[in-house]
Amino acid sequence: MTTTSNEMSNGPLPLAELKRWMSDEVYSWIEEGDKKQEELNKELEENSAYNVSNLFGEQFDKEYDTTVPNRIQCWSSSSIHLDGIGGFQSSSDNSNDLDIEENAVSIVFILSESYQGFGDTLWSSARHVANVLVNPSKCRDTLEPMMRQRCSNIEEKTDNKLERSPIYGISFLEVGAGAGVPSWAAMKCGARVVCTDLSDSNRIRTMGECAERNFRQMKENGDVMNGDKTRVCPHDWGSPGDNVLRALNSSGEERFDVIVAADCCYMPWLHEELLDSIDRLLSDVGVAIIAFALHDNTDDDDVWRIVDRAKDKGFVVKVLPSQQLSPPTNLMKSKQGLVHTVRLTKN
């Protein structure tokens, strides 16, 4: 069977093309994961005695669309639409006809094949945070404590780079990133980004491919900014995080100006570990943004206890106004698209 160029572009990039986005240690770990996956795929093929038609009959193929969806997906920011454009199942018939705005930031993302931690969905919180980051006014308001401190340390406040984006040059960390859309938004705004998720080699490989594909777009547009300073690596909440700090700076001494956790609160039993990571990795003048919706997988009050737990750890906590976005799919409740935002600072 001949493979079309479109099919090839939709497939994973070779691991060697992703090497610049990760440490040698992470690269070797993912390489080993790729080998295990290849062996598993081969075993599944050899042991497949029946295909779909054998099991369910030829009529199944006629009635159900078994084509593979586009692996490479797109999302664009919008100053008009809170959802941005793309990345969710819209109930509107003309949702695909929305115009991309002139100054919009367009992002390529890939949903991980690993279902660990639900990285196979672009959640409303991630879209919300990304849309805030690329909107200069909203970004300044949301990150106000860090912005105020940063401006006080800069003698020349009319630097052209700062005019591009309020987060140009800042150190940015996303934890529990999944598809990493906030990370790629920050990358395209010129931040120095470290994108992390749990220790699943497929997840981190996918994030490395997202970094590569978005960087290629930046090069095509003639503006790489700080895109080449992005890194991906695993980070399990509550672990020391030394590898995350070294990903930002080889000395491991610099901590992050901004930390984002988008839809990471649905497991209240991991709140302490999440807050431990933020505490260790956030700079003394940094800002952490925890954005989340309520998914009815547990008691809503348990999810909201992240606020009290953060206060108990010594954070200064502010709950920002909630925003109603569209849930990822039409089967979800509207509350799963209602994004709540909690801002943490150390003083």
N, C-alpha and C positions, 0 to 999 in steps of 0.2 A: 504494500500500500504506500502510495506517495504522500509524504507529509508536506502540507502547504506552509508557506511562510507565516501565515496567521497562526497556525497551530504551533509552529516552532516558537513564535514570539510569546505565546501563551504559556509555554512550558517553563520549568525552572531554569534559571541561568546556571552555568557551570560554577561549582564552588570556587574554583580558582579565580573567577571574576569578582568574587565577593571578599577576597582576602584582606583588602585594605581597610575594611570596616570592623575588623576584629583582631584580637591578639593572636599570636601564634598558638597559645594554649587553647583558646576557644576554637580556632580553626581546626586543630587536630581533633578536638572533641567532636565537632560537627562532622568532620571527615569520617570518623569512626561510626557516628550515627547514620551517615549516608550508606556506609557499607552494610550495616545491620538492616537498614530498610530495603536495600537491594536484595539481600538474601531472603528477607521475608516476602517481598514481592514475587521473587522467583519461586519460592515454595508454594505460595498461593496459586500461582499459575499452573504449576506442575500437579497440584492436588485438586484442581478444579475439575470435577467430573461432570458438572452440569453448568450451563450458562443460564441466563435469565429465562430464555425460551424453554429450556429443558424443564425448569422448575415450575414456571407459571403458564407455559404455552405461548405460541407465537402471537396470540391476540394481545398479550401484554405489551409487546413491542409496538403494536399498532395504536394502542390506546394511551400509552404513557410515553412522554418525551424522555428518552434516556440519554440525550446529548449532554456533554460535559459543559457546564456554564463557563463563562469567561473567568479565568483565574485572575487575570490582572484587572483590577477595578479602579475607578476614579472617583474622587470627591473634589469639589471646588468650594471655596469660601464664598460668602455672600453677605453684603451689608443689608440686604432686604429680607432674605429668607433665613430664619434662625437655624434651620437644618443644614444650611449650605445646599449644595446641589449634588445629588448622588449619595450612594452608600446606605440607602434604606429602601424598603418597599413602600412606595407611595400609593395611596388610595385614589390619587388624581390621575385621570386618563392622560392629561397633557403635561405630566410632571417632567417628561423627557424634553419638552419644548422650552424649558426655562433657559433664558440666555445667560451665558457666563459673563459676568461683569468685567469691565476693562481692567480693573486693578485686582481682580480676584487671584487668589493663590490656588493653583490646581495641583492635586496630589495623587500619586499612584499608590495604591495599597493592595496587599495580598492577604487574604485570610488564611491563617495557618491550618494545615491538615490535621494538626493535633487538637483534640477536643479538651485537653487539660486546661482548666482555667477559662474556658469559653473564649479562646482567641479566634474562634471561627465566626465571630459576629462583630460588626462595627456598631458599638453601642452609642446611644444618643449622647451620653456624657462626653465621649471622645469627640464627636462632631461639634458639640457645644464649646469645648475647650479650644479646639483647633480654630473655630470661628472667632473666638475671643482673641487668641494670640495674634492673628493676622490683621485684626482691626486695631489700629494704633490707639484710638481713644479708649475703647473697651479694655485693651491690654493694659494701658497705664492705670486705669481705674482698678482693675482686678489685682494688679501687682503693685499697687500704690506704695506700700511700705518699703519695698525694695527699690522702686523707682525713685522715691524721695531720697533714700540713702545714696543711691548711685549718682544721682545728679549733684548731690552735695560734695561728692568726691571728684567731680569732673569740672575743671576750671572752664573749659570751652564747651558750652552747652549747645552750640550750633554746628557741631561736627556733622558732616554730611551722612556719615554712617549711622549716627543716631537718628537722623531724620528718616532714614529708610524704614526702620522699625525700632520700637522701644526695646526690643530684646536682642538687637544686633550685638554680638560679642559676648553675651552673658552665658554662663554655664547652666545648662538645662538637663534635667534628668526626668525620665518617665519610668515609673515602676508599674508592673503589671500591664505592660503596654499592649499586648495582643497585636492588633494590626498596626499600632504605632502612629495613627494619624496625627495626634498632637505633636509627636516627635518630628514628623516630616514637615509639619507646618512650621515648627520652630527652626528646623534646618533651613527651610527656604526663606526664613526671616533673618538668617545670619547668626543664629545662636550656635554655641558649641554644645552639641547634643550627645548624650549617652542614653540609649534606648535599651531597657531591660525587661525581662520577664522571667518566669520560673525556668528551672534548669531542664528544659526540653529542647533537644538539639534541633528538631524540626522547626520549633517556634523561633529560635534565635537565627537559624539559617534563613527563614522567611523574612525576618526583620532586616537581615543583611542584604537580601535581595531588594527589599523596599528602598533601603538607603541607596543602593547602586542605581536603581531605576530612576529615582527622584533626582539623584545627582546628574545623571545623563540628561535629564530634562533641563536642569539648571545650566549645564554646559551648552546645550543647544540654544538656550536663551541668552548666552553670553554673560551670565552673572552667577558665578559659583559661590560668591560671598565666602562664608565659612563652612560650606557644605562638606568639604573634604575633612573637616575636623570631627565629623560625626562618628560614633562608635556604637556597636551593639555587644551586649554580653549578658550572661545569665545572672540573675540575682533573686535568691529566695528570701522573702521578707524575714527580718530578724537576724539574718546572718551578718557577719562583720562588714561586708561590703568593700573590703580592701581592693578587690579586682575592679569594682565600679569606680573608685577614686583614681586608680591607676589608668583606667580607660580615659578619664578626663585629662589627667596630667600624670606623666610617668613618675613624678615624685610621690604621688599619692597624698599630697598635703592639702591641695585645694579642695574645698567643698562646693556645693552647688548653690547658685543664686535662686534658681527656681526648680521645684520638684512638683511633678504632676502625677496624680493617681486618679485615673478615670474609670469609674465603675469597678472599684476594688473593695467596696464596703459590704457587699452582699453576704460575706461570710464573717459575721461578728466575732466568731471564735479566733479570727486571725487579726483583729484590730490591733492588739498589743504588738504583734510582730511587725505589722505595717507601720505603726507609729514609731517603733524602735528604729526601723530603717530610715524613716524620715529624720528622726532626731540625730542619728549618726551622720547622715549625708548632707543635711542642710546647713548652709553657712549661718553664722550668727546674725547676719542681716538679710537672710534669704526669705523667700515666701514659698510655702507649700500650698498647692491647690488640690483639694479632694472633691471631686465632682462625682455624683452618683444619682441613680434613680432607685426606686423601691420596686422589687420584683416579686414580692409575696412568697419567696422561698423560705422566709423566716419572718418573725415578728418585726413590724416596722420600727417599733421602739428600740429593739435590739440594734438595728442598723444605726439609728440616730444616736446611740450611746457613744459613737465615735467622738462626738463633741465633748462629752464629759471625760472620756478617757484621755483625750488630747489635753484638756485642762489639767487633769491629774498629773500629766507628764511635764507640766510647766509651760506648755504652749499658750500663746495669746491667740484666742480663737474668735473669728468673726464669721457668722453665717450670712452669706451674700444672697441677694434676691434669686428665687428659683425661676426657671425658664421652661415653658412647655414646648418641647420638641416632639417630633414624630417618633414613635417606637420603631425599632429595627424592622419589624414585620407587622402586617395588618392583624395577625393573630394575637398580638400582645395588647395588654391594657394600656390606656392612655397614661396611667401613672408610671409606666415603664419608659415613657419618654419625658416625664417631668423631671428635669435635672436640678438637683440641689447642689450648692457649692459651699464648701467650708474652707476658709482661708486660715492657715496657721503661720505664725511667726514666733521667733524666740524672745522678742522683746518689743 
